[in-house]
Structure formats: structure tokens, C-alpha cells
Amino acid sequence: MAVDDLSLAQLRERRSVKWRYYPADVLPAWVAEMDVTLAPAIAEALHAAVDRSDTGYRWADEVPGALADFTEYQWSWRLDPERVLVLGDVMTGIAQSLLQLTDPGDHIVINPPIYPPFFSTVEKVAGRTLREVPLMAGKDGYAIDLDAMERAFADPLVRGYVLCSPHNPTGTVHSARTLQAIAEMAAEHEVVVIADEIHAPLTLPGAVHTPYLSVAGDDARATSCLSASKTWNIPGLKCAQLVGTQSTAEVLHERVPLEATFGVGHFGVLGTLAAYRDSRDWLAELLTVLDARRTHLESRLASLADRGVSWVRPQASYLAWMSIDGLGEDPAEVLLAEGRIAVNSGLPFGAPGVGHARINFATSETVLDEVLDAMGAVIDTHAS
Ligand SMILES: Cc1ncc(COP(=O)(O)O)c(C=O)c1O
């Protein structure tokens, strides 16, 4: 599989943020980009467009149908293409859901530790008030604290919830029962649920993703934000899908301004169609590789357990959330300064991120080993 084929020299040729943000002596294992070669059908679609000098504005009409076919194939859940809006990225989908389905002054629940733009999108883009209900950490993993959610939803100020499913950074795949409980609470207290399901196709062997809208039902005040961008490693191309229910789709179609769709890229549309339609085998192969890499990471981190490193095995995607004792509040800062490796600082993920870092393991075993060797060496220095 291509994940294994790319050398560090080839990866360092890349111009994307993962490979350009830090100086050349830093080994990056941070932002959610994968060290893979493109799925052949996507590469072909993009090459063909370049050959045609086909670089105009996007025409996205086929995306909703392609998404519906894909979700039916992947989760036996067929959504109605009429209820899909095509937007540039998932965070725009979340922002538009908040802006069009909630009101200024409303409180919006999120579950830290969480993907940092959730904080800023709720507060700064949508101008709503954050209500934090942290995930519960248990020895078997992280979970949504349903009692705390019930208390939050019962507060009349709380009118919305941005659900991360699967959850970034912990890789939690929420159970169908949990999602059912959320849907029931949301219906009872009339809370709008906005499900970010960008990592869903990357659910790894051993876990099963349940699309939120499939349990919430047609009249739920809910949306789902999906995209091929994480799964097929095309986030720079810009194409995401905002899916409504019977009760929200009409409102979104009516209220989301045309300008909000301007961020959709023509290459994003072409890449997305090639991904959903013609790159399903590639995805199956990728999941096998990521599963193996997760196992490798598990054994390497186990050998650091006696030096204060702990983690919970992610059930989805290629990001792992680690607690590192002995490197202070922000282990990522120390690892960068002393080990010349870049992992994500836990701090922007919210209060539970103190003493934590997020590592990206979507790379070859060789590169991952280099990152972990450097991490181990820094930890050893501080332990002695
Ligand atoms: C949970 C989650 N939502 C959204 C995004 C960003 O997606 P987009 O670039 O489509 O806004 C990411 C990127 O890593 C993510 O992890």
C-alpha cells in the first residue's frame, strides 16, 4: 500500500502545511494530513482536468447523489440527495448550521477535549455561547457523559450541540445506544444537533459507526457534516456536504447564502466524485494499513508506559491522544524544542488537554518509528 512507499525525502518535497510549517529539521506528525499517495481514481480525475485546462468554477450537482450512494454502501443508510448542500469545508457546514438553526444568545454544547476550531466556530464565527460538557475518561476509553448532557440540555439556554462522531482527538466511536440517547434528549429539549462525521469512513476494524441522522429520524432538528477530505486525504481541494433532515433541509436551502458555497473548489468536486464512486477499494486497503499502524503504535507506547505515557487506543481515524507525564503542561512544546518532532499540543483542545498531545500515525512504520524514537529520547532525558 502506498502508505509504506513514500520515503521521507519524497514527503519533504510536499508543499502542504504539514511539511512546510516547521523548519526542515523537524519531523511532522501533527495536522490531519496522511502520508499516502492519492487513490488512483482521484489522481486520474485531477490529471485529466489539468490536461483539459479545466480549471474554472465548480459544478457540484452530482455530489449529493454520489454521497447518497456512498453512505448506502458504507453504512446501509441512504440519505435524500435533495437534503444536501455542498459547501467548501466541514467547518463552514457547522458554522452555517449554527447560524441558520440557532439564535444569538443560545448556548451550544461541545465535548472537550475537542478539535480546536469547534471553540472558535461556535464563539467567533457564529457568535454563540459555549457550554462545555467534557468527555468522560474511563479505562476502556472516552465516552459522552450522558448524565451531564441531560443536565446541560435541560437548561433552556442550551439550544444546540456540536457532536464530533467519531471524536477528534480521542478516536471514540460513539455507540448506537449513546447516539440514540442523545437524539431522544435533543428531541425532548428541542436542542439542534450538528454532527461532524468527517472521520466516519475511517472507522477502524473492531468498531461500527452509526450515522447520527439514521438514528435521529426525519423530523429531528439536526444536520450532519460529511466530506471525502480526511478519508481520501484531499482537504486542500475543498468540498464538503451538509446534510439536513426533513425538518432542517428546507430551512438550510432557504437561508444559507449563496456566498457560503463559494468556497467549494472545482478540484474538490472532481476529487470527491472520484473518491465516493471509484475509490472504495482504496479505502478498504487504507483501513487495513491504519489498523496495523495503530497496533504498532500501541506496542511502542506500551514500552513508554513506565515513563508516564498513556493513551486510549483510537477506534477510528489516524490520530491518537496521549497523556505524557513529566514534560509539563505542554509536552508538544518540549518534544519540538528538544526532539525536533511536531505533534499537536493538547492545550488548544480545551482544559482536558493539559499534559496531553495528539500524534498523527498515518505514515509509514519507518517514519512513525523515527517520531517515536525521538519522543522516547526526550522523555528519557527528563526521567533521568
Ligand atoms: C473533527 C473535524 N472536523 C472538521 C475538520 C476540518 O474539516 P474541513 O477542512 O472540511 O473544515 C477536521 C480536520 O481535521 C476535523 O478533525
The ligand as a Tripos MOL2 file, in Angstrom:
@<TRIPOS>MOLECULE
LIG
   16    16     1     0     0
SMALL
NO_CHARGES

@<TRIPOS>ATOM
      1 C1        -13.4750   16.7310   13.5490 C.3       1 LIG1
      2 C2        -13.0210   17.5850   12.4160 C.ar      1 LIG1
      3 N1        -13.8830   18.4400   11.8440 N.ar      1 LIG1
      4 C3        -13.5030   19.2450   10.8230 C.ar      1 LIG1
      5 C4        -12.2240   19.1990   10.3330 C.ar      1 LIG1
      6 C5        -11.8410   20.1460    9.2330 C.3       1 LIG1
      7 O1        -12.5140   19.8080    8.1070 O.3       1 LIG1
      8 P1        -12.6730   20.8700    6.9320 P.3       1 LIG1
      9 O2        -11.3000   21.1540    6.4370 O.co2     1 LIG1
     10 O3        -13.5290   20.1610    5.9540 O.co2     1 LIG1
     11 O4        -13.3420   22.0510    7.5730 O.co2     1 LIG1
     12 C6        -11.2960   18.3230   10.8700 C.ar      1 LIG1
     13 C7         -9.9200   18.2840   10.3470 C.2       1 LIG1
     14 O5         -9.0610   17.6180   10.8280 O.2       1 LIG1
     15 C8        -11.6990   17.5020   11.9410 C.ar      1 LIG1
     16 O6        -10.8490   16.6470   12.5110 O.3       1 LIG1
@<TRIPOS>BOND
     1     1     2 1
     2     2     3 ar
     3     2    15 ar
     4     3     4 ar
     5     4     5 ar
     6     5     6 1
     7     5    12 ar
     8     6     7 1
     9     7     8 1
    10     8     9 2
    11     8    10 1
    12     8    11 1
    13    12    13 1
    14    12    15 ar
    15    13    14 2
    16    15    16 1
@<TRIPOS>SUBSTRUCTURE
     1 LIG1         1 GROUP 0 **** ****
